[in-house]
Amino acid sequence: MKLAMIKMVITLTIVAALAGAILAKVYDGTKDAIAEAKRQEMLTAIKAVLPPFDNEPDKDVVSITSGKDKNGNDLQTVFYLGKKEGILVGIAFKTSTMEGYSGFIEIMVGVDSGGTISAIEILSHAETPGLGNKIVTPDFKNNFKGRNLENTKWLVKKDGGDIDQITGATISPRAVTKAVKSGLEFLKAHSGEVTG
């Protein structure tokens, strides 16, 4: 009985070690492809929100500490600089909120060199299908084009502002509006660092 138990432990140890080695090998073989896929996803989002550029904005970045996480680690806001023939044409950055109806919403915001929004893109959310998830529609996202801190009352219309809300789903548009405004304010406060 003892010998059978020892054989089983040895067999399980060998199987676990082999499985670990195989997983490590698979990870090593795919990590570069995964990193490139994430890079392309990021570039797609940046292209969606910036005016045309000819540089690699995911490599032309400025990072600024924007606070601390719950463990006391620095949080970084990364600004992606879009340039054409060496001249800054726009800045893209991510902003987020936990105030969506279903929690976390992440947004990519693009502004021209003067700080006016060229476009926004919703990167991730868990909002209600058919209601709050309409924040990804062009009709809603186009609300933000041409807006900046000076020409917009940053509230949804139901609250007396300039941003159209979605019928039956005010919480999600409110959250996006607040997050975009907050991102613009952070950019304005650090514009000298971002644009050099």
C-alpha positions as CSV (number, residue, x, y, z in Angstrom):
1,M,0.0,0.0,0.0
2,K,2.8,2.4,0.9
3,L,4.7,1.5,-2.2
4,A,1.7,2.2,-4.4
5,M,1.2,5.6,-2.8
6,I,4.9,6.5,-3.4
7,K,4.6,5.4,-7.1
8,M,1.5,7.5,-7.5
9,V,3.2,10.6,-5.9
10,I,6.2,10.1,-8.2
11,T,4.0,9.7,-11.3
12,L,2.0,12.8,-10.4
13,T,5.2,14.8,-9.8
14,I,6.6,13.8,-13.2
15,V,3.3,14.6,-15.0
16,A,3.1,18.0,-13.2
17,A,6.7,18.8,-14.1
18,L,6.2,17.8,-17.8
19,A,3.0,19.8,-18.0
20,G,4.8,22.9,-16.5
21,A,7.7,22.5,-18.9
22,I,5.3,22.2,-21.9
23,L,3.3,25.3,-20.7
24,A,6.5,27.3,-20.3
25,K,7.7,26.3,-23.8
26,V,4.3,27.3,-25.3
27,Y,4.4,30.6,-23.5
28,D,7.9,31.3,-24.7
29,G,6.8,30.5,-28.3
30,T,3.7,32.7,-28.2
31,K,4.7,35.7,-26.0
32,D,6.1,37.8,-28.9
33,A,3.0,37.1,-31.0
34,I,0.7,38.1,-28.1
35,A,2.7,41.3,-27.4
36,E,2.5,42.2,-31.1
37,A,-1.3,41.5,-31.2
38,K,-1.8,43.8,-28.2
39,R,0.4,46.5,-29.9
40,Q,-1.8,46.3,-33.0
41,E,-4.9,46.5,-31.0
42,M,-3.5,49.6,-29.3
43,L,-2.5,51.2,-32.6
44,T,-6.0,50.5,-34.0
45,A,-7.5,52.4,-31.1
46,I,-5.0,55.2,-31.5
47,K,-5.7,55.5,-35.2
48,A,-9.5,55.6,-34.5
49,V,-9.1,58.7,-32.3
50,L,-6.3,60.8,-33.8
51,P,-5.9,62.8,-36.9
52,P,-3.7,61.1,-39.6
53,F,-0.1,60.7,-38.4
54,D,3.1,59.1,-39.8
55,N,5.0,58.2,-36.7
56,E,4.6,55.3,-34.3
57,P,2.7,56.9,-31.4
58,D,2.8,53.8,-29.3
59,K,6.6,54.4,-29.2
60,D,6.4,58.2,-28.9
61,V,4.9,58.4,-25.5
62,V,5.0,60.5,-22.3
63,S,4.1,58.9,-19.0
64,I,2.9,60.9,-16.0
65,T,2.1,59.7,-12.6
66,S,-1.6,60.2,-12.1
67,G,-2.1,58.8,-8.6
68,K,-1.7,55.7,-6.5
69,D,-3.4,52.3,-6.6
70,K,-4.8,50.6,-3.5
71,N,-1.4,49.1,-2.8
72,G,0.4,52.5,-2.9
73,N,2.0,51.9,-6.3
74,D,2.2,54.7,-8.8
75,L,-0.5,54.8,-11.5
76,Q,0.7,56.1,-14.9
77,T,-1.3,57.9,-17.6
78,V,0.4,57.3,-20.9
79,F,0.0,60.0,-23.6
80,Y,0.5,58.8,-27.2
81,L,1.9,61.5,-29.4
82,G,0.7,61.5,-33.1
83,K,3.0,63.4,-35.4
84,K,3.1,64.1,-39.1
85,E,6.4,65.1,-40.6
86,G,7.7,65.6,-37.0
87,I,4.9,68.1,-36.1
88,L,2.4,67.1,-33.3
89,V,-1.0,66.6,-34.7
90,G,-2.7,64.9,-31.8
91,I,-2.5,63.2,-28.5
92,A,-4.3,60.0,-27.5
93,F,-4.7,58.8,-23.9
94,K,-6.8,56.3,-22.0
95,T,-9.1,57.3,-19.2
96,S,-11.4,55.1,-17.2
97,T,-14.2,55.0,-14.7
98,M,-15.8,52.6,-12.2
99,E,-19.0,54.5,-12.4
100,G,-20.7,52.6,-15.3
101,Y,-23.9,50.8,-14.6
102,S,-21.9,47.6,-14.5
103,G,-18.7,49.1,-13.3
104,F,-15.5,49.6,-15.3
105,I,-15.4,51.5,-18.6
106,E,-12.1,52.2,-20.4
107,I,-12.0,54.9,-23.0
108,M,-9.4,56.1,-25.5
109,V,-9.6,59.8,-26.1
110,G,-7.9,61.6,-29.0
111,V,-7.4,65.4,-29.1
112,D,-5.9,67.6,-31.7
113,S,-2.8,69.7,-30.9
114,G,-5.1,72.4,-29.4
115,G,-6.9,70.1,-27.0
116,T,-10.1,69.6,-28.9
117,I,-11.5,66.1,-29.1
118,S,-11.1,64.5,-32.5
119,A,-12.7,61.2,-31.4
120,I,-13.3,58.8,-28.5
121,E,-13.2,55.0,-28.6
122,I,-14.7,52.7,-25.9
123,L,-12.0,50.1,-25.3
124,S,-13.8,47.9,-22.7
125,H,-17.1,47.9,-20.7
126,A,-19.6,45.5,-19.3
127,E,-22.7,47.7,-19.7
128,T,-26.2,46.2,-20.3
129,P,-26.8,44.9,-23.8
130,G,-29.3,47.0,-25.7
131,L,-29.1,49.9,-23.2
132,G,-25.8,51.1,-21.7
133,N,-23.7,49.3,-24.3
134,K,-24.9,51.9,-26.8
135,I,-22.0,53.9,-25.6
136,V,-20.0,52.1,-28.3
137,T,-22.3,53.4,-31.1
138,P,-21.1,56.2,-33.4
139,D,-24.2,58.3,-32.5
140,F,-23.1,58.4,-28.9
141,K,-19.3,58.7,-29.5
142,N,-19.8,61.5,-32.0
143,N,-21.2,63.6,-29.2
144,F,-17.6,64.3,-28.1
145,K,-16.1,65.4,-31.4
146,G,-15.1,69.0,-31.5
147,R,-15.6,69.4,-27.7
148,N,-13.0,70.8,-25.3
149,L,-13.0,72.0,-21.7
150,E,-14.0,75.6,-22.7
151,N,-16.8,75.0,-25.2
152,T,-18.8,72.3,-23.4
153,K,-20.8,71.9,-20.2
154,W,-19.6,68.5,-19.3
155,L,-22.9,66.9,-18.1
156,V,-25.5,64.8,-20.0
157,K,-28.5,66.9,-21.2
158,K,-30.7,65.3,-18.5
159,D,-28.4,67.0,-15.9
160,G,-28.3,70.3,-17.8
161,G,-25.2,69.6,-19.9
162,D,-24.3,69.4,-23.6
163,I,-23.9,65.6,-24.0
164,D,-26.8,63.6,-25.4
165,Q,-27.6,60.7,-23.1
166,I,-29.0,57.3,-24.3
167,T,-32.7,56.8,-23.8
168,G,-33.2,54.5,-20.9
169,A,-29.6,54.4,-19.9
170,T,-28.3,57.6,-18.3
171,I,-25.7,56.1,-16.0
172,S,-23.4,54.8,-18.7
173,P,-23.3,58.1,-20.6
174,R,-22.8,60.1,-17.4
175,A,-19.8,57.9,-16.5
176,V,-18.2,58.3,-19.9
177,T,-18.8,62.0,-19.9
178,K,-17.2,62.4,-16.4
179,A,-14.2,60.2,-17.4
180,V,-13.6,62.1,-20.6
181,K,-13.7,65.4,-18.8
182,S,-11.4,64.2,-16.1
183,G,-8.9,63.0,-18.7
184,L,-9.0,66.4,-20.5
185,E,-8.4,68.1,-17.2
186,F,-5.4,65.9,-16.4
187,L,-4.0,66.6,-19.9
188,K,-4.5,70.3,-19.5
189,A,-2.8,70.3,-16.1
190,H,0.2,68.5,-17.5
191,S,0.2,69.9,-21.1
192,G,3.7,71.3,-20.7
193,E,5.1,68.0,-19.7
194,V,3.2,66.2,-22.5
195,T,4.1,68.5,-25.4
196,G,7.6,69.3,-24.1
